[in-house]
Amino acid sequence: MLLNDDARMIADAAARIAEEHIAPNAVALDRGAAGSREAFLANLKRLAENGFMAVNVPAAYGGTEAGAAAFALTVEALGKACAATGVTVSVTNMVGEVIAAVGSEEQKETYLPRLADGTYPAGAFCLTESGAGSDPAGLKTRAEMSGNEWVLNGSKLYITSAAYAGLFVVWAVTDPAAPKGKGISAFLVEAGTPGLVIGREEDKLGQRGSATNEVHFEDCRIPAGALLGPLNGGFRIAASELAGGRIGIASLALGIARAATDAAIAYIREREQFGKPIAAMQGPQWMLADTETELEAARLLILNAAALKDAGEPFGKAASMAKLYASEAAQRATYVALQLHGGAGYIKDHSVERYARDVRITTIYEGTSEIQRMIIAREILA
């Protein structure tokens, strides 16, 4: 698929920053080394200063206004260098996009420039709860009017970037009597708002450099103007956000898989068995051929979904297909890379074990592979 010059330029710039500044910190960040979180936050600021925190946000509000394809290529490049950075940028971009899509003019003017320029280190979505993950209509968090304020009460789970996010998009039930999914609204809550409590940080298998926390709302009072989009229209906003976010997670998975594959190629070119490099053997060659074919197919699915989104066409099915295929292909690619490393791949001296851990979650968040199949089937049969 042909890309316009702007998308290529943005992708090249993202790859350059990733290689020079982000990749060198990736191992330390994964292992929680001293100073690595600070370097991570500094890199987020650097990315904001170069236009990567609001890639598909209108320029009038500080965004780059480069489109969904440029966003996808950006996340791929960053994910290849550091999955924790890639997911942070992906989610922050989606926070900006949802505000640009349904926010009031005041909300756009207030919040979008702060996301774009790095005033807010990151943005976060507060949707998932213990009983509402794949089924967002099952939310329990409540928002009730008290005078001219909304009062939020409830708890959220697995919130990416919560520890350092400057702005949260929060979903809560505003009409408990409405049919399931019909009485949900979205709100904007700034970090530091009284009653917004950041809970413990999860100890995760992969993407360990990206903070994932519980978030609690304890009589959290926000102004009436914090309502994002129409009252009781939050379920539709969530569905739209998840579709766009799936392009980002598909791109992240592809980036991780590309990094693993590159590492495997470099290793088997140097490692010799039976008197010749492993790369000269037909078995490993075919493994790589299959991987390359799947990853190229994944990229085309991603760019197709992005192109539909940029054209203003329905893209939900295409985004689910891209996310399903790319995340599952990436699992296979990282395990092929680990297998080609042999026993060395199981050792932390080589990065493929990190890639295998980092990529696993991509089949789960922003909708599991099983949920993607349900969405695709529903669209086919509609």
C-alpha positions as CSV (number, residue, x, y, z in Angstrom):
1,M,0.0,0.0,0.0
2,L,1.4,3.4,-1.0
3,L,1.9,6.0,1.7
4,N,1.9,9.7,1.3
5,D,5.1,11.7,1.9
6,D,3.8,13.1,5.2
7,A,3.2,9.7,6.7
8,R,6.6,8.4,5.6
9,M,8.3,11.5,7.0
10,I,6.5,11.1,10.3
11,A,7.3,7.4,10.5
12,D,11.0,8.0,9.7
13,A,11.2,10.7,12.4
14,A,9.5,8.3,15.0
15,A,12.0,5.6,14.0
16,R,14.9,8.0,14.5
17,I,13.9,9.1,17.9
18,A,13.1,5.5,18.9
19,E,16.5,4.3,17.9
20,E,18.5,7.2,19.4
21,H,16.6,7.8,22.6
22,I,14.0,5.1,23.4
23,A,15.6,1.8,22.6
24,P,18.7,2.5,24.8
25,N,16.5,2.7,27.8
26,A,14.2,-0.2,27.0
27,V,16.1,-3.0,28.9
28,A,16.6,-0.8,32.0
29,L,13.0,0.3,32.0
30,D,11.8,-3.3,31.7
31,R,14.0,-4.3,34.7
32,G,13.0,-1.3,36.8
33,A,16.6,0.1,37.0
34,A,17.3,3.3,38.8
35,G,16.6,6.3,36.7
36,S,14.8,4.4,33.9
37,R,11.3,5.7,34.7
38,E,12.7,9.3,34.7
39,A,14.3,8.6,31.3
40,F,11.0,7.2,30.1
41,L,9.1,10.3,31.1
42,A,11.8,12.5,29.5
43,N,11.3,10.5,26.3
44,L,7.5,11.0,26.4
45,K,8.2,14.8,26.6
46,R,10.6,14.5,23.7
47,L,8.0,12.7,21.7
48,A,5.4,15.4,22.5
49,E,7.8,18.1,21.4
50,N,8.1,16.4,18.1
51,G,4.4,16.0,17.5
52,F,3.9,12.3,18.4
53,M,1.4,12.7,21.2
54,A,-1.4,14.1,19.0
55,V,-0.7,12.7,15.6
56,N,-4.4,12.6,14.5
57,V,-5.6,15.7,16.3
58,P,-6.4,19.0,14.4
59,A,-3.5,21.4,14.1
60,A,-5.8,24.2,15.5
61,Y,-5.5,22.5,18.9
62,G,-1.7,21.7,18.8
63,G,-2.0,18.4,17.0
64,T,0.0,17.1,14.1
65,E,-3.1,16.4,12.0
66,A,-1.3,13.6,10.1
67,G,-4.0,10.9,10.0
68,A,-4.5,7.4,11.2
69,A,-1.9,5.8,8.9
70,A,0.8,8.1,10.3
71,F,-0.4,7.2,13.8
72,A,-0.1,3.5,13.0
73,L,3.4,3.8,11.6
74,T,4.4,5.8,14.6
75,V,3.2,3.2,17.1
76,E,4.9,0.5,15.1
77,A,8.3,2.3,15.2
78,L,8.0,3.0,18.9
79,G,6.8,-0.5,19.7
80,K,9.8,-1.9,17.9
81,A,12.1,0.0,20.2
82,C,10.1,-0.2,23.5
83,A,6.6,-1.6,23.9
84,A,6.0,0.3,27.1
85,T,6.6,3.6,25.3
86,G,4.6,2.5,22.3
87,V,1.5,1.6,24.3
88,T,1.7,4.9,26.3
89,V,1.8,6.9,23.1
90,S,-1.0,4.9,21.5
91,V,-3.3,5.4,24.5
92,T,-2.5,9.1,24.8
93,N,-3.2,9.7,21.1
94,M,-6.6,8.0,21.5
95,V,-7.4,10.2,24.4
96,G,-6.7,13.2,22.2
97,E,-8.8,11.8,19.4
98,V,-11.9,11.1,21.5
99,I,-11.8,14.7,22.8
100,A,-11.3,16.1,19.3
101,A,-14.3,13.9,18.1
102,V,-16.9,14.6,20.8
103,G,-15.5,17.2,23.2
104,S,-16.9,20.7,23.5
105,E,-15.0,23.6,22.1
106,E,-13.9,24.6,25.6
107,Q,-12.7,21.1,26.3
108,K,-10.7,21.0,23.0
109,E,-9.1,24.3,23.7
110,T,-8.3,23.4,27.3
111,Y,-7.1,19.8,27.1
112,L,-5.8,19.0,23.6
113,P,-2.8,21.5,23.6
114,R,-1.7,20.0,27.0
115,L,-1.8,16.5,25.6
116,A,0.0,17.6,22.4
117,D,2.9,19.5,24.0
118,G,3.6,17.2,26.9
119,T,2.1,19.3,29.7
120,Y,0.3,16.1,30.5
121,P,2.9,13.4,30.3
122,A,0.2,11.0,29.1
123,G,-3.5,10.4,28.9
124,A,-5.4,7.5,30.3
125,F,-8.7,5.7,29.8
126,C,-10.7,4.6,32.9
127,L,-13.1,2.0,31.4
128,T,-12.2,-1.5,32.7
129,E,-13.6,-2.7,36.0
130,S,-13.5,-6.0,37.8
131,G,-16.8,-6.9,36.3
132,A,-16.6,-4.9,33.1
133,G,-13.8,-5.7,30.7
134,S,-15.0,-7.2,27.5
135,D,-18.5,-6.1,28.5
136,P,-18.2,-2.4,29.1
137,A,-22.0,-2.2,29.6
138,G,-21.5,-3.8,32.9
139,L,-19.9,-0.8,34.6
140,K,-20.6,-0.1,38.3
141,T,-18.9,3.2,38.8
142,R,-21.5,5.9,39.3
143,A,-21.7,9.6,38.5
144,E,-24.5,11.6,40.2
145,M,-25.3,15.3,40.0
146,S,-24.9,17.4,43.2
147,G,-25.7,21.0,42.6
148,N,-23.6,22.0,39.6
149,E,-21.1,19.2,40.0
150,W,-20.8,15.5,39.2
151,V,-19.8,13.2,42.0
152,L,-17.9,10.1,40.9
153,N,-17.7,6.9,43.0
154,G,-16.2,3.5,42.0
155,S,-13.1,1.7,41.0
156,K,-11.3,1.0,37.8
157,L,-8.8,-1.7,37.0
158,Y,-5.7,-2.1,34.7
159,I,-5.5,1.5,33.8
160,T,-2.5,2.2,31.5
161,S,-0.3,5.2,32.5
162,A,-2.4,6.0,35.6
163,A,0.7,6.7,37.7
164,Y,1.8,9.7,35.5
165,A,-1.3,10.5,33.4
166,G,-2.3,14.2,33.5
167,L,-5.8,13.6,32.2
168,F,-8.3,10.7,32.5
169,V,-11.3,9.8,30.4
170,V,-13.7,8.1,32.8
171,W,-16.8,6.1,32.1
172,A,-19.6,5.9,34.7
173,V,-23.3,5.1,35.0
174,T,-25.4,8.2,35.0
175,D,-28.8,6.6,34.6
176,P,-29.1,3.3,36.6
177,A,-32.7,2.8,35.4
178,A,-31.7,2.8,31.7
179,P,-31.4,-0.5,29.8
180,K,-27.9,-2.0,30.1
181,G,-25.4,0.1,28.2
182,K,-27.8,3.0,27.6
183,G,-27.2,5.0,30.8
184,I,-23.4,5.4,30.6
185,S,-21.6,8.7,30.2
186,A,-17.9,9.8,29.8
187,F,-16.1,12.5,31.8
188,L,-12.8,14.3,31.8
189,V,-10.9,14.3,35.1
190,E,-7.6,15.9,35.6
191,A,-4.8,14.3,37.7
192,G,-4.8,15.8,41.2
193,T,-8.5,16.2,41.4
194,P,-9.6,15.5,45.1
195,G,-11.1,12.1,45.3
196,L,-9.1,10.7,42.4
197,V,-6.9,8.1,44.0
198,I,-4.2,6.1,42.1
199,G,-4.0,2.6,43.6
200,R,-1.2,0.1,43.5
201,E,0.8,-0.5,40.4
202,E,0.4,-4.0,38.9
203,D,3.4,-6.4,38.8
204,K,3.1,-7.6,35.2
205,L,4.5,-10.3,32.9
206,G,5.5,-7.9,30.2
207,Q,5.4,-4.2,29.2
208,R,6.7,-3.7,32.7
209,G,7.9,-0.2,32.0
210,S,4.4,1.0,31.4
211,A,2.6,1.7,34.7
212,T,-0.7,-0.1,35.1
213,N,-2.8,0.8,38.2
214,E,-6.0,0.6,39.9
215,V,-7.9,3.9,40.0
216,H,-10.4,4.8,42.7
217,F,-13.0,7.6,42.7
218,E,-14.1,8.5,46.3
219,D,-16.7,11.3,46.2
220,C,-14.6,12.8,43.4
221,R,-16.3,16.1,42.4
222,I,-15.9,17.5,38.9
223,P,-17.7,20.4,37.3
224,A,-20.8,19.9,35.1
225,G,-18.6,20.9,32.1
226,A,-16.5,17.8,32.6
227,L,-19.1,15.7,30.8
228,L,-17.6,14.5,27.5
229,G,-20.1,14.1,24.7
230,P,-23.8,13.7,25.2
231,L,-25.3,12.6,28.5
232,N,-25.8,8.8,28.5
233,G,-23.9,8.6,25.3
234,G,-20.8,7.1,26.8
235,F,-21.2,3.5,25.5
236,R,-21.1,4.7,21.9
237,I,-18.0,6.8,22.6
238,A,-16.3,3.7,24.2
239,A,-17.2,1.6,21.2
240,S,-15.7,4.2,18.8
241,E,-12.6,4.7,20.9
242,L,-11.9,1.0,21.1
243,A,-12.1,0.6,17.3
244,G,-9.5,3.3,16.8
245,G,-7.4,2.0,19.7
246,R,-7.3,-1.4,18.0
247,I,-5.3,0.1,15.1
248,G,-2.8,1.3,17.6
249,I,-2.5,-2.1,19.4
250,A,-2.2,-3.9,16.1
251,S,0.7,-1.6,15.2
252,L,2.3,-2.1,18.6
253,A,2.2,-5.9,18.2
254,L,3.7,-5.6,14.7
255,G,6.5,-3.4,16.0
256,I,7.4,-5.9,18.7
257,A,7.3,-8.8,16.2
258,R,9.6,-6.8,13.9
259,A,12.1,-6.3,16.7
260,A,12.1,-10.0,17.5
261,T,12.5,-11.0,13.9
262,D,15.4,-8.7,13.4
263,A,17.1,-10.1,16.5
264,A,16.6,-13.6,15.2
265,I,18.0,-12.8,11.8
266,A,21.1,-11.2,13.3
267,Y,21.6,-14.2,15.6
268,I,21.3,-17.0,13.0
269,R,23.6,-15.2,10.6
270,E,26.4,-15.4,13.2
271,R,25.6,-18.7,15.1
272,E,27.0,-21.8,13.4
273,Q,25.9,-25.4,13.7
274,F,27.1,-28.4,11.8
275,G,29.9,-26.3,10.3
276,K,27.7,-23.5,8.8
277,P,25.6,-20.5,9.9
278,I,22.0,-21.4,10.9
279,A,20.8,-18.9,8.4
280,A,22.1,-21.2,5.6
281,M,19.8,-24.0,6.6
282,Q,16.4,-24.5,4.9
283,G,14.4,-25.1,8.0
284,P,15.2,-21.7,9.7
285,Q,14.8,-20.0,6.3
286,W,11.3,-21.3,5.9
287,M,10.4,-20.2,9.4
288,L,11.5,-16.7,8.6
289,A,9.7,-16.8,5.2
290,D,6.5,-17.6,6.9
291,T,7.0,-15.0,9.6
292,E,7.8,-12.3,7.0
293,T,4.7,-13.1,5.0
294,E,2.4,-12.9,8.1
295,L,3.9,-9.6,9.3
296,E,3.6,-8.0,5.9
297,A,0.0,-9.2,5.7
298,A,-0.6,-7.7,9.2
299,R,0.8,-4.3,8.1
300,L,-1.5,-4.3,5.1
301,L,-4.5,-5.0,7.3
302,I,-3.5,-2.2,9.7
303,L,-2.9,0.3,6.9
304,N,-6.2,-0.7,5.3
305,A,-8.1,0.0,8.5
306,A,-6.2,3.3,8.9
307,A,-7.0,4.3,5.4
308,L,-10.7,3.7,5.9
309,K,-10.6,5.7,9.1
310,D,-8.8,8.6,7.4
311,A,-11.4,8.5,4.6
312,G,-14.3,8.8,7.0
313,E,-15.5,5.3,6.1
314,P,-16.8,2.6,8.6
315,F,-13.6,0.9,9.8
316,G,-14.7,-1.1,12.9
317,K,-14.5,-4.5,11.2
318,A,-11.2,-3.7,9.4
319,A,-9.7,-2.5,12.8
320,S,-10.8,-5.7,14.5
321,M,-9.4,-7.8,11.6
322,A,-6.1,-5.9,11.8
323,K,-5.9,-6.3,15.6
324,L,-6.8,-10.0,15.6
325,Y,-4.4,-10.9,12.8
326,A,-1.5,-8.7,13.8
327,S,-1.6,-9.6,17.5
328,E,-1.9,-13.4,16.8
329,A,0.8,-13.2,14.1
330,A,3.1,-11.3,16.4
331,Q,2.8,-14.1,19.1
332,R,3.9,-16.6,16.5
333,A,6.7,-14.4,15.2
334,T,8.2,-13.8,18.7
335,Y,8.1,-17.5,19.5
336,V,9.8,-18.3,16.1
337,A,12.5,-15.8,17.0
338,L,12.9,-17.3,20.4
339,Q,13.1,-20.8,18.9
340,L,15.8,-19.7,16.4
341,H,17.9,-18.5,19.3
342,G,17.7,-21.9,20.9
343,G,18.6,-22.0,24.6
344,A,20.1,-18.5,24.3
345,G,16.6,-17.1,23.7
346,Y,15.5,-18.1,27.1
347,I,18.3,-16.0,28.7
348,K,17.8,-12.4,29.6
349,D,21.1,-11.5,27.9
350,H,19.1,-11.6,24.6
351,S,16.0,-9.4,24.1
352,V,13.8,-12.0,22.5
353,E,12.5,-13.1,25.9
354,R,11.4,-9.5,26.6
355,Y,9.6,-9.4,23.2
356,A,7.8,-12.6,24.0
357,R,6.6,-11.2,27.3
358,D,5.7,-7.8,25.9
359,V,3.7,-9.1,22.9
360,R,1.5,-11.4,24.9
361,I,-0.9,-8.8,26.2
362,T,-1.7,-7.5,22.6
363,T,-4.2,-10.4,22.2
364,I,-6.0,-9.3,25.3
365,Y,-6.3,-5.5,25.8
366,E,-8.4,-3.3,23.6
367,G,-10.6,-6.4,23.2
368,T,-9.4,-10.0,23.3
369,S,-8.9,-12.0,20.1
370,E,-12.2,-13.7,20.9
371,I,-14.0,-10.4,21.1
372,Q,-12.5,-9.4,17.8
373,R,-13.9,-12.6,16.2
374,M,-17.3,-11.8,17.6
375,I,-17.2,-8.3,16.1
376,I,-16.0,-9.5,12.7
377,A,-18.7,-12.2,12.6
378,R,-21.4,-9.8,13.6
379,E,-20.4,-7.5,10.8
380,I,-20.3,-10.3,8.3
381,L,-23.7,-11.6,9.3
382,A,-25.4,-8.2,9.7
